[in-house]
Amino acid sequence: MSPIRTSPVQLEIFRNRFQAIVEEMASVTLRTGFTVFVKETGDFGACLVAPTGEVLAAPTEAAVSLMVGLPGWEAIGAFEHYEEGDVCIANDPDTTRGLSTHLPDIWVWRPIFVEGEIIAFAFNFIHSSDVGGRVLGSITPVARDVWEEGLRIPPLKLIKAGVMNDDVVRLILLNCRIPDQNWGDIKAELASLTTAERRVKELAVRYGRDAVRDGIADLLSSAEERARKIIATIPDGRYSASDYMEIEVGVDRPIRIALTMEVRGDEILLDFTGSDLQVRAAFNLPTYGQPGHYMMSLAMLNYFRTLDPEIPYNSGLTRPMKMTIPQGTILNPDPGRAYGVRAATFIRVMDCIMACLAQALPDATPAASAGAIAIVLVSNMDMETGKRRITVAQPLTGGSGGRPAQDGVDGTSFTGGWLRNVPNEVLEAEMPLIVEEYGYATDSAAAGRLRGGAGIRFRMRNLQDGTALTARGLERFQFNAWGSHGGKAGANTQVVLNPGTDSARDLGQIDLVELKRGDRVEFVSPTGGGYGDPFQRPPAQVLADVVQGYVSPGAAQALYGVVIDGAAVDEAATEKLRRGHEPATGTDRGAKRAAFERDWPEEVQAAMIAALLDRPAPQRDTLRGPLEAAILTETRAGNPPDRARIDALIDKLF
């Protein structure tokens, strides 16, 4: 850790000034963006980056929280020389080595010169609603490689010394379905970078180039120092957790995400050995094993900010974190895999980190959040102009887990709370749709002394033939978010076409669904777990939940032991029902996970993954299906194979 040269007063001034700059960058993008997903939902990011490639400041009031820990050095190092007025652009995960993690994230960056020296870089990304590919909106869970997912942009100079490269612009806009909107979003990014450049130069004029340069380095060191102090309060030890991705294509069983978190003094090692292999579907997360990668560290950053809200929000926070992410796994795939739905995988990583923290700090960690964010997208043709329309209908996040001192947050979660909802009026103005219901789903909140947050019920009716529907990130159809200290596990996802009719059918993980005029689609988002024994929840709070529509009277009686008579608690019946109740304790992961792990014990999964990773990459996809079938047969026969037996099965199969 480098010594801090800047005075405490000056350092605090710089922290606030840099924070104000990135918040202004985010505000400019939000206010000038063209697509609904940028200007309403807020799926974009902005930050300032030190010349070393570490993030020196990122917004917390607007935009996504996923900026700290990005490998800016990969983008910066893509060019040997920068001139004043340069702006670079890229969206390809493989050539940016984990800066962009799927193709819709279009990144731009520019150097900020002061007295001939690059003192910082301004970065910005927007999630484009379409970058080409096999489906409208570019993202589908069934994509088998990155070439199916749209246009790949390696690091290029969009603007060179202040002059726009029109050839690059034409190439990008020709390969997307909504060129006008995409160009509007990119121009919003450029405005954000210009704002950053102006503000940083103003700061250098006031305090001097050298003082600002030292302040940048010292802010990173200050964040590191404060993060280390927090880590030192976590008991030393090794904590292990796992959870599953419910991928419906490309694999024959749920995909395991495994983590061993080791706390040693003021450092944390996150070891993802035992996580499943890369898949022939769009759930691969291209981290490239980058240190402190932003999609692997966010849960820890949230923990730091919870305990120290004024901590500098920069990449110094990731310095005490070491990561082991084996190559060839879903968390560090080989180049060329499909990446579109990687956010679902990143969310499961967050769940595993929280599960490890719950072991280290059982009385300070909430139950699991919902574990899924579904982005519902619709597209059709404008009957008047003949142009293609594509827009996000709604980002659907389930409720968070119950907390040690409070109920979970309704309708949103710790893992995706930065995304804002799309007002129904905006959606209905953009698309021929009617939103019939949008609110909290009754009896979705997991029971607990401190209940989980309620899920969202969203039902829309289509008014035009030929409307296409996609929804990425749908998860938690089978396995539940865990409940803690006796709290119940969370509720599962539901997606139904034409609910309540004879033609109703479950849609599962949606690839592409074409809707007819009059079709209805209903989504119910999953929820986080409850915290504490539900029978210990005060009856008055259960009554309030019933009155407000979170809990039905039947569920109040069955899950909480509270009898509701009209608009009041029947105290005598409640006392009788609760008498003799055996207190609930422990972690509730749901019955379906327990059933799955009877067929697939975790030690068998870990041995199989390790054995396959020891084989050449081209063999793994071929071996995987037959090997899993052979292992399952032996396990169900009462002989779960060990590593030596799995190696023998591989030799026999290949």
N, C-alpha and C positions, 0 to 999 in steps of 0.2 A: 504494500500500500504506500503510495507516494506521499511525502510530507505536504501538508497544505500550506501554501504561501500567502493566500489571500486572507485578509482580516475577516473575522466573523461577521462584522457589519457589512463589509463589501460583498462577502459571499452571499449573504441573505438578499442584498440588493440584486445581485446577478441572478439568483434563483428565481426571484419574483419577476424580474424583467424577461428572462428567457421563457418563463412559464406564460407570461402575458403574450409574448410573441407567438408561441405555438397555439395558444387559445385563439388568437386573432387569425392565424393561418387556417385553423379549423372553421372559424366563423365565416371566413371568406368563401371557403369551399362549400359550406352548407348553404350560404345565401346565393351563390351564383351557379350551383350545380343545376343540371337540366333534368336528370332522371329522378323518378320517385325514390329509388333506392338510395340516392345520394341526398336529395333535398328534404326528404321526409324521414326515411329510416335512418340515415346517417352512417351508411356503411362506407366509410372512407377514413383515411388517417393522415396526419401531418406531424412532422417533427423536425427538430434541428439535430444535426449529426456532427460530432467532432471530426477533425481531419483523420483521426485514427479509424473512423467508421463506427464508433460507439455513439448511441443516441444520448444527447446531452439534455434534451427536454422534450416532453411529449404531452399533449393535452389530456386533461382529465374531465373537463366539463362538456366537451362535445367530441364527436368522432369516436372510433373504436379505441379500446384500451390496448390494443395489440400493436404497440410500436416499440416499447422498450425491449431490448434484446434482439432486434433485427440485425442481421449481419451486413451493416452498411459498407463494410470494407470490401465486400464482393462487388457491389455496384461501383464504388469509387475506383477500385482497382481495375475495372474493365477498360479504362482509358489511361494511356500514359501521360496525356497532356490535356489540361483544361485551359480555356480562355474565358475572360469575362464575357458574360452573356450566353454561355453554353447552357443548354438544358438537355438532359438525357432521358431516355424512355426505355422501358422493358416490362415484360410480363411473364417471361418464361422461367419456370422454377429451375430448370436444369442449367441454363447458362447464367443465371444469377445465384445459383447454388444456395437456394433456400431463402432468398430475399422475398421474391414473390412465391407463394405456395400454391396458387392455381391461376389459370390463365385469365379469368375475369379481373384479377387485381392488376390494374395498369399503374405502374410506378413511374414517377418523374422525379428528377433531382437536378439541382444546380449548385455550382460552387459559389461561395460568397467571398469575394476578394476585398481585402482592406490593405491599402498601401502595397499592392502587388503580391500579397500573400493570401492564400486560401485560409481563412480563419474558421470556417464552418461550411457545412452543406445544408441546404434545405431539401427535405424529402416530402413527397405526398403520394398517396395512392387513392384511387377510387375503385370500387367494385362496379365494373361495367355490367349492365343488364344483358349484354350480348356481345360476344367476340367471335361469332361464327360457331362452327362445329355441327355435330349431327342433330342437335335438338335446339329448339327455340330457347334462348337464355343460356345456352352453351353447357349447362351442367346437368348430367344425368348419372345416376348411380351405376348404370350398366356399361358405361364407357370402359373399354379394355386397354386403351393406351392414350397418351396425351395428344396424339394427332387427331383423335376423334373429338377433342374438346374445344377446338377453335384455333385461331391465329396465334402463332408463337412469335413473340417479338424479343429477340436478343438485345442486349444493351446497344442502343444506337443514339446518335445525337439528333434529337428532334429539332433543336435550334443550335446553330453553330455561330459563335461570336455575334449573337443577336439576330441572325438571319434564319428564318424558318426553312426547314428542309421539306419542301412540298412533296417530294417523292415519297418520303416516309409517311406523311399524312395521307396521301392517296392510297398507299398500300394498306394502311390500317383501316381506313373507312370503307374500302372496297370489300373487306372481309368480315363485315358485321352487318346485321340486319337493321340496325337503327343508327345509321351514320351521323345524322344530324344531332341526335341526342348524345351520342358518344363524343362527338367533337365538342359539344357544349360542356360536357363534364371535364374533358381534358383541358379546355380553356379555363375552367374553374380551378383546376390544379395549377395551371400556369400563373393565375392571379395570386394564388396562395404563396407560390414560390417568390413572386415579385414582392409581395408584402413582407415575407421573411427577410429578403435581402435588404430592403429599405430599413427595416427596424434594427437589424444587426449592425448595419453601417452607422445608423444614428447612435447606437450604443457605443460603438468604437470611437466615434467623434467625441462623445462626452467623456469617456473614461480612458481612452487610449487603447491602441491595438494590443500592446503587451499585457495590459491589465485584463482585457477581455480574454486573451488567449490563456493566461494563467487561471482566470476564473473558470473557464470551461474545464480545464484539467482538474481543478480543485473541487468543482461540483461533483464530478464523477467519483473522486476519492472520498468526498464527504458522504455520498450515498452509500458507497461501499462500507465505510466505517460504521454508519448507522445500521445497515443491514446486518453486519457481523454482530453487533451488540444484541440485536433481536434474536438471531440464530443461537447465540450463546445462552439464551434463556430456555431453549428447547432441550429437554433431557437427551443426553447422548444415548445412542443406540441404533439398532437396525429395525426398521419397520417395513413390512411388506404388505402389498395389496394388489388385487387384480379385479378386472371387470371385463365386459364383453361388448363387442360391436355385433349388431344383429344384421349382418350383411346378407341380403337375399340372393345375390348373384355372384358368380365367380368362385364361390367356395361352398362346401357342403355342411359347414357347421359355424356357429358363432366364432368370432375372432377375438383372441385373448390379448388384452393389454395388461402387462405386468410391470410392477415397480418395486424395487427395494430402495428405500430412502435411508441413508446412513447419516446420522448427525455426529460430527466430531468437532467439539469445541465451537468455533465460529464459522465452520464450513458445513456444507451439505453436499452429499453425493447422491444424485438421482440415477439409479442404474435400471435401465429398461430391458435388461437381458431376460429372456423368457417371453417377451412380446412376440406376437405371431408374425409369420412371414408376410411379405408384400402380397397383394391380391390382384387378380385380374378384374378389377372393378375400381370405381373412382374414389376409394377411401384412403389411398396412400398419402402420407404426410411427408413431403420432401424437406426434411430438416437439414440434410447433408451433414448431420452430426455437428452442426455449428454450436460453439459454446454458448450456453445461456439462451438458446433459440427462443424467440418470442412466443412460439406456440407450445413450448414445453415448460416455460417458467412462469406463466401468468398467475397460476394459483398461488405460488409463493410470493409474487409481487403484491397480490391482493392482501395476503396475510401481513406483509410488511406495512402496507398502507393502512390497514385496520389498526395496528398497534401504534403507528407513527404517521398520522395523516399529513404532516408537514414534511415528510422525508422527500428529498429531491427525487423526482420521478425520472430516472435516467438509467443507463445501462450499467452504472456502478453497482446497482442492486443485484445484477446477475453475476458479478465477479466472484462472490463466495460460493457459487453453485457450480459443481462439476457434474458432467453428464456422460453416461455411457449409453450409446444408442447403436446397437449392432447394425451393420450394413446388411441390406437385403430384407429387413423387417418392414412392417407397415409404417413404422415411425422413421425409417431412414432407407427408403426404397432405392433400387437401382434406377438410373435415368430412363425416361420414356414411359413410365407407368402413368396411369390415369390418376388425377389429383383433385378433380372437381369438388368432391364432397369431403375433403380433408378436414373441414371444421368439425364434423361429427366425431372424427378420431381425436382431434385436439381436445374436445370437450370430455371425452372419456379419460384422457390423460389427466385433466384437471380433477376428475372424480377420484382417480387413483391417488393423486397427491393429497387430496383432502382426506381420503381414507387413512393414509399414513399419518397425517397430522392428528387425526382423531385417536390414533393409538398413542402417539406421543403426548398429546394434550387432550385427554378425553373430556374434560369439563369445560373446555374453551372452544371446541370445534363443533359446528352445526352438523346436522344430518346431511346426507347427499342432496345436491340440487337435482332438478329434473333430468339433467343429462342429455338434453337434445334441444336444438333450435331448428325449426323447420321454416324455410323460406319458400312461401307459396308464390308462384309466378304464373301469370296468364298472358296469352297472346292471341291476337286475331287480326283480321284485316279491317281497316277503316273503310266503311262502305262508301264514303263520300270522296276520299282522296285516293283510295286504292293502295295506301301505304301500310306496311306492317306495323302493328302496335305491340309493344312488349312492356309489361310493368310488373312490379312486385305487388301482390295483393295484400300480403301481411307477413311479417316475421312472427312466428308463433313460438313463444318460450313458455315452458311450464313453470310452476311455482318453485320457489327455493325450498331448501330443507328447513325444518324447525331448528331454532337456535337455542343456545343454553339459557337465554333470558327472554326470548321473544318468539312469537310465531314466525313461520317462514313468510317470505314476501309473496303476495298473491300475483300470479300472472307473469312473473319474471323471475330470473334466477341470477346467482352470482356469476354464472358462466357466460351469460350473454346479455346482461342488463344494460349494456350501452346502446343496443339497438332500440330505436323508437318505433312505435306503431304507426301505421298509415291511417290517417283519418278516413272513416268510411265515405265521407263526402268526396274526398279526393279520389279514392278508388272508383267510385261510381261515376265521377266526372271523366275519368281517364278511360274507363272500360264499360261495355254494356253488361253490367253486373248489378245485382241488388244484394246487399248484405242483410240477411234476414235475422241473424243473431251474432252478437259479438260481446262476450262477457265471461264471467267466471262460471265454471262448470260445477254444479252442485254435486257433493259427495266425491269430488276429485281430490280434495286436500287430505293428505295422509294423517291418520289419527295419531295423536300424541298429547302428552301433558302440554307441550307446545307444538301445535299442529304444523304440518307442512303448508306451504303456500298453495292456493287453489290453482288449478289449470285453467286454460282458456278454451271456450267453445266458440268456434267460428264457422258459420254456415253461410254460403253464398249461393245465389241462383243465377244461372247463366241466361242471357237474353238474346244471344246470337249464335246461330249454327256455326260450327267450325272453330270454336274457341279451343285453344290448346292449354292444358294445365300441366305444370311440373311442380314438384316440391322436393327440394333437396334437404338432407339432414334429418329425415324422419327416422327416429330410433325409439328404443324402449317399448317395442310392441310386446316383448316377452319378459325380458329381465327388468327388474324394478330398481329404482334408486333406493339405497339402503336407509332404513330407519335406525335411530340410535337410542341407546339407554332404554330400550323397551318400546320405542316408538315404532309404528307400523311402516312398512315399505311404501313407496310412492305408487301412484296409479300409472297405468300403461297408456300409450298412445292409441287413438282410434281415428281412422280415416274411412269414411263411408260415402259411397255414391248413392244418391237418392234415398236417404235414410227414411225409414217408416213406410216404405212402399214394397210391393211384391218384387220389384226389380233391384232392391237394395243389394249392394255387394261391397265387401271390404276391398280397399285399394292397395293396402300395404305400402311398401316403399315405391313411390310413384316414379316411373320412367317418363312416360308421356301419355296423357289421357286426352282424347278428343271429346269435347262436350257438345251435346245437342242443345238447342234452345229449350229452356225449361228445366234442364238438369240442375240438381242441387248437389253440392259437395259439403260434407261436414267434417271438420277437424276438431278433435279434442286433444289438447297437448298433455304430455305426461307431467308428473309432479314429483317434487322432492319428498324425502322421508319425514316422518314425525320424530320428535325428540321427547323421550320420557314416556312413562306408562300413561295411556289415554285415560284410565280410570282415576288418575290423579288430577285430571283437568277440572278446575272448579266448575260446578254445574252452571253457575251464572254465565261463564264464558261459553259453555256449550249452547246454552239458550240463545246467547247473542249470535252465535254462528248459525243457529237455526233461523232466527228472525231475519238475518241478513242473507240467507239463501246459500250459505256455504255448505251446510250440513242438513240433511233431511231428518225429520223426527225419528224415522226408523233407524237410520245410521247412528243418531245420537244415543239411542237405546242399545243397539247391538255393539257399537265400538267404544262408547264412552260410559255405558251404564247409567245414562241419564234419561229419565222418563219425562217427556214433555206432554203437558196437559193443556191444550189450547195455546195460550201465550205465556205459560208459566211452567216452572219446574215442579213436578210432583215429588216433593221432598221425601215423603215416606216411601214411595215406590222406588225412588232412586237409592235411598239409604239401604233398602232391602236388597236391591239388585247388586249394589256394590259390596255388600257385606260378604266377607269370606273370599273376596277376589284375590287370587294369587298374583302378587306384583310382577309385572312384566319387566324383564331386563334384557340386556344384550343387544345384538345387531340383527335386524330383520332384513335379509337380502331377497326374500320372496321364494315361494315354493318352486318356481320354474328353474331358477338357478341351481337349487339343491338337486333337482331331478336331473338336470343336464350334467352336473359334476359327478353324479353316480355313474354315468356312462363315460364321462371324460374327467377322471381325477386330475387335479392340477399338476401333480408330479408327472403324470403320463403326457399331458400336453407339453410341459416344459422339456421333457426328454425328446419328444417327437420334433419340436421346433429346433432344438439344439442339433439333433441328428440331421435334419434337412439342411440347416445352415452350413453344415460341414461338407455338403455336396456342392458341386459346381452349380452356379445360378441357373443355367439352361435346363438342368435336370429337375429342379424343384417343382415347377408347375406340372410337369409330366408325372412325377412321383406322388404328388400330394393326395389326389383323390383316391387312388388305389391303396396307398398306405393308410389313410384315415379309415377306409372301409375294413382293412385287415385288423387294425388296432381295435376298432369298435367291436368287431366279432370276438376277439380274444377277451376284451374287457367284460363284455356281457356274458361270456362263458365262465367268468370268475377268475380269469388269469390276466389281469392288467399287465401289459408288457413293460419291462424296464428298458434302459438305454441299450443294453447289449442285444436284447430281443428285437428292438426296433431296428437296430443296425442290420440284424440278420434278415428282417422282413424287407428292408430296402435292397439288400443284395439280391434277394430272391426276385423282387419286382423289377429291378432295372436290368 
